């Protein structure tokens, strides 16, 4: 009874672990939405500048135009030189999912119930 109650309140679909996970995801989504709002406002301001005829020197250079008398250098193979080849583990790859915890809890509960009845039968037999 106690084991099933713990399962329902902690590991269940509306249990404590699911609520904590929901709060984390909710906070991450709110932060992402705020970032996207800021980016949208920045891009809207840039759009207004472009609409009024503004062109930054970086935009002109990236489009392939150069001022008269300016010089440029070309580096061959520079793109592939700085890339790392070592895989990095993220927090997502190390995370244990709630469904795995549920299965683990069921196995532990079954082992506890089995031990309880085993010990009760041994006491009953007089060992």
C-alpha positions in Angstrom: 0.0 0.0 0.0 2.8 2.4 1.0 4.8 1.5 -2.1 1.9 2.1 -4.5 1.2 5.4 -2.8 4.8 6.5 -3.3 4.6 5.4 -6.9 1.4 7.4 -7.5 2.6 10.6 -5.8 6.2 10.6 -7.0 6.5 8.5 -10.2 2.9 8.7 -11.6 1.8 10.7 -14.7 0.8 13.6 -12.5 3.4 12.9 -9.8 6.1 15.0 -8.4 8.7 14.1 -11.0 6.4 14.9 -13.9 5.6 18.3 -12.3 9.2 19.2 -11.8 10.0 18.2 -15.4 7.0 20.3 -16.6 8.3 23.4 -14.6 11.7 23.0 -16.2 10.3 22.8 -19.7 7.9 25.7 -19.0 10.7 27.9 -17.8 12.9 27.0 -20.7 10.1 27.8 -23.1 9.4 31.2 -21.5 13.1 32.1 -21.7 13.1 31.0 -25.4 10.0 33.1 -26.1 11.6 36.2 -24.5 14.8 35.7 -26.5 12.8 35.4 -29.7 10.8 38.6 -28.8 14.1 40.5 -28.3 15.5 39.1 -31.6 12.3 40.0 -33.4 12.5 43.6 -32.0 16.1 43.9 -33.1 15.3 42.6 -36.6 12.4 44.9 -36.9 14.6 47.9 -36.1 17.1 46.7 -38.7 14.3 46.3 -41.2 13.2 49.9 -40.6 16.8 51.1 -41.2 17.1 49.1 -44.4 13.7 50.4 -45.5 15.0 53.9 -45.1 18.1 53.1 -47.3 20.7 52.4 -44.6 23.5 50.0 -45.6 26.1 49.0 -43.1 29.8 48.7 -44.3 29.7 45.0 -43.2 26.7 44.4 -45.5 28.4 46.0 -48.4 31.6 44.0 -47.8 29.7 40.7 -47.4 27.8 41.3 -50.7 31.2 41.3 -52.5 31.7 45.0 -53.1 34.8 46.8 -52.1 35.8 50.4 -51.8 38.2 51.7 -54.4 41.8 51.2 -53.4 41.1 48.6 -50.6 42.9 45.3 -50.3 41.8 41.8 -49.3 43.5 38.5 -48.4 42.3 35.0 -49.1 43.1 32.2 -46.7 42.8 28.7 -48.2 41.8 25.9 -45.8 41.0 28.2 -42.9 37.4 26.9 -42.5 38.4 23.4 -41.6 41.3 24.2 -39.3 39.4 25.3 -36.3 36.8 22.6 -36.0 36.9 20.2 -33.0 36.5 16.5 -33.7 35.9 15.5 -30.0 32.2 14.8 -29.3 30.9 16.6 -26.3 28.4 15.0 -23.9 25.4 17.2 -23.1 23.1 17.2 -20.1 20.4 15.6 -22.2 22.4 12.5 -23.0 23.1 12.0 -19.3 19.5 12.5 -18.1 17.5 9.6 -16.7 13.9 9.6 -18.0 10.9 9.3 -15.7 9.7 6.1 -17.4 13.0 4.4 -16.5 12.6 5.6 -12.9 9.1 4.1 -12.9 10.3 0.7 -14.1 13.1 0.8 -11.5 10.6 1.6 -8.7 8.3 -1.2 -9.8 11.3 -3.6 -9.7 12.3 -2.4 -6.2 8.8 -2.6 -5.0 8.4 -6.2 -6.3 11.7 -7.1 -4.6 10.6 -5.6 -1.3 7.2 -7.4 -1.4 9.0 -10.7 -2.2 11.4 -10.2 0.7 8.6 -9.4 3.0 6.7 -12.6 2.2 9.9 -14.6 2.3 10.8 -13.4 5.7 7.2 -13.9 6.9 7.2 -17.5 5.7 10.6 -18.2 7.4 9.3 -16.8 10.7 6.2 -18.9 10.4 8.3 -22.0 9.8 10.4 -21.2 12.9 13.8 -20.6 11.3 
